[in-house]
C-alpha cells in the first residue's frame, strides 16, 4: 500500500510504500502528550519503506530516558508526523496522511493508561501494554 502525507503547513512531506506492519491506537501517557490528550492512531512500516520527499523534519528525543524514542516534526508548524521507536519500524501518525480514511485501527495498545474519554472501537483487541509476539 502506498501512503503519502505531511505536515499541516506543507513544508515537510513523506511517502511510505509497502506492507503496513501494524494499524493501531496507542493510549500510553506519552502519546497523550503528543496528541494533546487523545489516543494516538498510527500505522507502522519498515524503515526502508519510508522516506521524506520534501523538507527535513526536526527531531526530538528525551535525554532523561534510557531508551527514548525519536519524534520527528515540522519545525515550522509543529506537526508531529513520525516516531522512531527502538525497534525496526517507523510509526506514522494517521492524522498526517493525505487520506486517513485508508486506515482502520486493528488493535488498541497501552490501555493501562487509557483515559475515561478515550474510545476503543467495538471488536478490536485491546492490550494493557504490547501484545505478545
C-alpha positions as CSV (number, residue, x, y, z in Angstrom):
1,X,0.0,0.0,0.0
2,X,1.3,3.5,-0.8
3,X,0.8,6.2,1.8
4,X,1.6,9.8,1.4
5,X,1.3,12.7,3.8
6,X,2.9,15.6,5.5
7,X,2.7,18.4,8.0
8,X,-0.1,21.0,8.4
9,X,1.8,23.8,6.6
10,X,3.2,21.6,3.8
11,X,6.8,22.2,4.5
12,X,7.5,18.5,5.1
13,X,6.2,15.7,3.0
14,X,6.7,11.9,3.2
15,X,5.7,8.7,1.5
16,X,5.7,5.0,2.6
17,X,5.3,2.2,0.2
18,X,4.9,-1.4,1.2
19,X,3.3,-3.6,3.8
20,X,1.7,-2.0,6.9
21,X,3.1,-3.8,9.9
22,X,0.5,-2.5,12.4
23,X,-2.6,-0.3,12.4
24,X,-3.3,0.7,16.0
25,X,-4.4,3.1,18.6
26,X,-1.9,3.8,21.4
27,X,-3.3,5.0,24.7
28,X,0.1,5.4,26.5
29,X,0.7,8.6,28.5
30,X,3.5,9.7,26.2
31,X,1.2,9.6,23.2
32,X,-1.4,11.5,25.1
33,X,1.1,14.3,25.5
34,X,1.9,14.3,21.7
35,X,-1.7,14.3,20.6
36,X,-3.0,16.8,23.2
37,X,-4.9,14.2,25.1
38,X,-6.3,11.6,22.7
39,X,-5.1,8.2,21.8
40,X,-2.5,8.2,19.0
41,X,-3.8,6.4,15.9
42,X,-0.9,5.2,13.8
43,X,0.4,2.8,11.2
44,X,3.8,1.2,11.4
45,X,6.0,0.5,8.4
46,X,9.5,-0.8,7.8
47,X,12.2,1.9,7.9
48,X,13.4,1.1,4.4
49,X,9.8,1.7,3.1
50,X,9.6,5.2,4.4
51,X,11.2,8.4,3.1
52,X,10.8,12.2,3.3
53,X,10.1,13.7,-0.1
54,X,10.1,17.4,0.8
55,X,11.8,19.2,3.7
56,X,13.6,17.8,6.7
57,X,11.9,17.3,10.0
58,X,13.2,18.4,13.3
59,X,13.9,15.5,15.7
60,X,13.5,15.3,19.5
61,X,14.4,12.5,22.0
62,X,14.2,12.9,25.7
63,X,17.6,13.0,27.4
64,X,16.3,11.8,30.7
65,X,15.2,8.3,29.5
66,X,17.5,5.3,29.0
67,X,15.9,4.3,25.6
68,X,13.9,7.3,24.3
69,X,12.0,7.2,21.1
70,X,12.9,9.8,18.4
71,X,10.0,12.0,17.4
72,X,10.0,13.9,14.1
73,X,8.0,17.0,13.5
74,X,7.8,20.1,11.3
75,X,10.0,22.9,12.6
76,X,7.6,25.5,11.0
77,X,4.1,24.4,12.1
78,X,5.0,21.8,14.8
79,X,3.0,18.9,13.3
80,X,4.3,15.6,14.8
81,X,4.4,13.1,11.9
82,X,6.7,10.2,12.8
83,X,8.0,8.3,15.8
84,X,11.1,6.1,15.6
85,X,11.0,3.6,18.5
86,X,13.9,1.4,19.5
87,X,12.8,-1.3,17.0
88,X,12.9,-1.6,13.2
89,X,9.7,0.3,12.5
90,X,8.6,3.8,11.6
91,X,5.4,4.9,13.3
92,X,3.4,7.3,11.1
93,X,0.6,9.4,12.7
94,X,-2.6,8.7,10.7
95,X,-3.8,12.3,11.0
96,X,-0.8,13.4,8.8
97,X,-1.8,11.1,5.9
98,X,-3.3,12.7,2.8
99,X,-6.1,10.1,3.1
100,X,-6.5,9.0,6.8
101,X,-9.7,7.0,5.8
102,X,-7.4,4.3,4.3
103,X,-6.5,3.2,7.8
104,X,-8.6,1.5,10.5
105,X,-7.0,0.5,13.8
106,X,-6.8,-3.2,14.3
107,X,-5.7,-3.2,17.9
108,X,-5.5,-0.8,20.9
109,X,-2.3,-0.9,23.0
110,X,-1.2,0.6,26.3
111,X,-4.8,0.7,27.5
112,X,-3.4,0.7,31.0
113,X,-3.0,4.5,30.5
114,X,-6.4,4.9,28.7
115,X,-8.5,7.9,29.9
116,X,-12.2,7.6,30.6
117,X,-12.9,9.7,27.5
118,X,-10.9,7.5,25.1
119,X,-12.9,5.2,22.8
120,X,-11.8,1.8,21.7
121,X,-14.0,0.6,18.7
122,X,-16.0,-2.5,19.4
123,X,-14.4,-5.7,18.1
124,X,-10.8,-4.7,18.2
125,X,-8.4,-6.4,20.6
126,X,-7.2,-4.2,23.4
127,X,-4.0,-4.8,25.4
128,X,-2.8,-3.2,28.7
129,X,0.7,-3.0,27.1
130,X,2.0,-4.6,23.9
131,X,0.5,-7.8,22.6
132,X,2.8,-10.9,22.8
133,X,4.6,-11.7,19.6
